[in-house]
C-alpha cells in the first residue's frame, strides 16, 4: 500500500496500491475484510491525464 486517504462521499477511504500483477492485487483485496472493509470498489489507473502541478505558495 502506497497511500491511504480519508475521503468524502459514499466511500470512506481511498487506498493507492501497487501490485506486480492481477494475482497479487486479488490476494491483497481478499485481506481487506479481515481489517474491517465491508465493501471494496476497485479502479485501475491506466495513465496520467495531467501531471501534478505544484501547490502555489501564499505571499
N, C-alpha and C positions, 0 to 999 in steps of 0.2 A: 504494500500500500504506500503510495507516494504522498497522499494528502487526504485529509478528511475535513469537509466544511459543513457547518450548520447552515441550512438554507430555509427560506420562507416558501410556503406553498404546501402542496399535498404531501411532499416528501420531507423528511427531517434532516437527512444527511446526504451529502454528495461525496462519494469516495472516488479518488483518482488512483487507478490500479494499473500496473504494468505486468503483463503476463507473457511468457515466452510463446505460448500457443493456446489454442482453444481449450485443450485438456486442462492446462494449468489454471486458466480462468474459471472453468467449470468447477474444479476442485476447490478453489478459493470461494466461489459463490456458495458452494454447499456448506462451508463453515460458518457463514453469516448467521443462520438461525441459532446456532449454538451460542452466539454472543448477543442474542436478543433481536435480530432482524425478523420482522413479521412478514415483510413484503420486499421483494427486490425487483427493480427495473434496471435492465442493462442497456447501455448505449455504447456503441463503438465509435471512437474518434477516427475519422478517415483522413483528416488532414486539416491544416490551418486555412481559414478563410481570410483572416487578418492577423498579422503578427502583433504581439502585445505592445502597447505604447507605454512609455514611462509616465508615471504619475506626476502631474505638474506640481512644482513646488510653490507654496504660498509665499508672497513677498513679505 
